Amino acid sequence: MTAPSELQRTLAGYKSKVHEQGEFDNPNDGKPALTEFDEYVLRLTAFPRVKTFQQVKQKKDGTQVAINVDKAICEFEDFVTRNIVTAMFRVDSLNFADDEAYESAILKFFRKMGHPIPEGIEPVWEELFVVGMRFRSRVVVGKGEDKKPNGRYYLDVPTVRPLLAADKDASGQPPKPSDAQNALANALYLAKGAKTSKDALGMLNDAKAGKEVVMAFMHADLDDKIKYPL
């Protein structure tokens, strides 16, 4: 029996060469910061590209071996701040499992979206990843070597859920953020790096933040919605 061809198990464009990402500029620089506590409306900006990574696998006998795995790299954009949120899903091997801990992340993602992938049927990725598709989710805030937020965000797959009717206005688009939401986003951006609420308020004062921005931060802080360091 011959092995399945590349085209039988791949995403569209799966065989294309993928350039090394390198140290490109962060696309989120200068945008209001996201937090791990809030839920965002995200949309797929482009069809995922695929990259091969080397990964260490531990065998049953305890020995380790390096294997190559293929991952689909997805970029989602926050509807309000235009921040880019990244997700990397392994696609060369899919694990269906009743225990969510052993389920492949990409299967979990579509199940949370309300579009579960049937077991035993090879997915047609072009039909599943539709550019512009929207959903709600929280994000994981990336951190640098100094353990401080670095302005990069990653999809928190377990928190993914589809948009509900209440999430949309008459035009079918997600609702615009409230003034309070915008004010808090600006406050978190201006106080980025603060270790305490006192530090944050000092940074907001130095930045000459408006009253609505300061009040939005104070209300969120009192409601324990702020986690330090920012």
N, C-alpha and C positions, 0 to 999 in steps of 0.2 A: 504494500500500500504506500502510495506516495504521500509525502508530508503536505499539509495544506499550503497553498501559495500565499505570498505576502498579501495579495489583494483580498483574499478570503477572510483575513483576520484583522484588517486594519481600518483605521479611519480614512476619510477622504484625504488624499495627499500624504498618506502615511509613509511612502517610500521617498518622499522629497528629502533633500539634505537639510539639516537643521543647523544653522550657524550657532556657534557658542555664544551664550548670552553676554559674557564679559561684564565689565563694570560700567554699564550704561547709567545715564542719569536717572534718578528716581522720578517717575512720572507724577508722584504725589507731592513733590516739593511745592511749597507755597499754597497748598490747599488746606482747608480746615481739617483738623485731625479727627479720625474716627476713634471710637472706644469699643472695648469688648463687651460693654453692658447694653448698648443700643442695637436695635434691629434696623437693617437697611434694605431698601429696595435696590436690587442689583440686576444688571442686564448683561448678557453675553455680547461682547464687542466685536468678536471675530471668531471664525471657526477654529477650533483648537489645533495647535501644531503638536508634533510628536518628537520626543527626544529620548535617546537611549542613555540610561544611567547605569553605572556599576554599583552593585549592592552586595553586601556580605550576607550569605545565608548559612545558618547553622544546621548541620545535618543531624540525623537521629543519633549518630554515634558520638556527637559532641564536637566533631571537626567543623571547620568553617571553610566555605568556598565562595569565591567571587562569581557572581552571575550578572548578566546584562538584563535589565528590565526596561520596557518601553512605557513612557508616561505621556499622557495627553496634558499639555499645558494650556490652561484656560484662563482668560482674563475677563473679569466682570467689572463693570463700572457702577459706582454708587450714583443713584439718580439725582441726589441733591448736591453733593460736594465734588462729583466727578473723580473721586479717588479710584484707583485701580486696585481690585482685590484679586489675588491669584489663587488658583487651585491646580494641583498636579495629581492626576489620577492614573494609576497603573492600568494599562489596557491589554498587555500581552497575555495576561492570565486573570481570569475572573473567578472569584470564590463566592458561591451561593451558600448561605448559611442561615439557620434560624437564629443563631446567636449573633447579634449585631456586631460584637467585638471581632468576629471572624469574617464578616461580610466585606467584600471589596468596597472601597470608598466610592467608586463610581456607581456601583449598584445602589449603595445607600443614598447617594445624591439623587438619583432619579426616583427612587422610592419615596424619599422625602418630598420631592417635587410633585408627587401624585402620578408618576408615570413609571411604575415598576417594570423592570426588564424581565421578560419571561425566562425561566430557567430552561436550558437545553436548546435555546434558539440563539443563533449568532446575531448580536446586535447590529443594526444598520445605523452607524453613528451619524450619518448625514441626516437621518430622520429625527434623531434625538437631540442633537446639538443644533438648535436653530438660532442663527444670529438675531439678536434683539429679544430673545426669550427673557422673561423677568420673573423674579421670585423674591422672597424675603429671607434674610439670614443675618446672623451676627458674624463678626469677624474675629480672627486672632490677630492681635497687634504684634508685629515683628519687633524684635529687639536686637541691638548691636552687641558687640563684645563687652560694652560697658553696662549691659543689662537695661539700657534705656530705650524707649521706643525710637525706631529708626525711620518711621514714615512709610513702612511697607506693611501690607495687610494680606492675610490669607483667609480663605473661606473656612468658616466653622461648620463643617458638613452636618453634624448632628442637629444644628439649629435651623437648617433649611426648611422652608415651607412655601407652598404656593401662595400667590396673591389671592386675597378674598375680595368679594364684591365691595366691601367697605374700604378696601385699599385703593379703589379707583374712583375717578370722577366721571362725569357724564361722557367725556371724550374717550374713556377707556384707559387713560393714563394715570399713573400713581399720583396721589394728591401732592400739592406743593407743601413744603415744610412750613410750619408755623414760625412766626417771628421769634418765639421763645427757643425753638429748636435751632434756628440760625444763630441766635445770640449765644447759646451754649456751645455750639460748634466753634464759633469765633473765640470764645473764652478759652476753650481747651487748646486751641491752636496757639493763642498768645501766651498761655501759661505752660506750654510744653516743657517738660523737664523738671517742673516743680515737685519737691519732695513732700510738702505739707500744704494744707490749705492756706496757711499764713504766707508761705513762699509764693503760692499761686496768686493770692490777692495783691502781694507786693509787685509781682510781674505785671498784673493787669493795671495796677496804678502807674507803673513806669511806662507802660504802653499807652497810657491815657485812654483806656478802654471806656466806652460809653456806659452810662448807668444801667441800661438794659442788659448789657453783656455781663457786668459785674453781678447784677441781681440774678441772672439766669444761672451763673456759676454757684452763687451762694445757695440758691434753692436746691440745686442738684446735689451740692455738698451736704446739705442738711438732710436730704433724703437718702444719703449713703449711696449715691449713684456715681461718685467719683472715687477712683482707685489710684493711690499714689505708689511710686512716682508717676507723673503724667508722661 
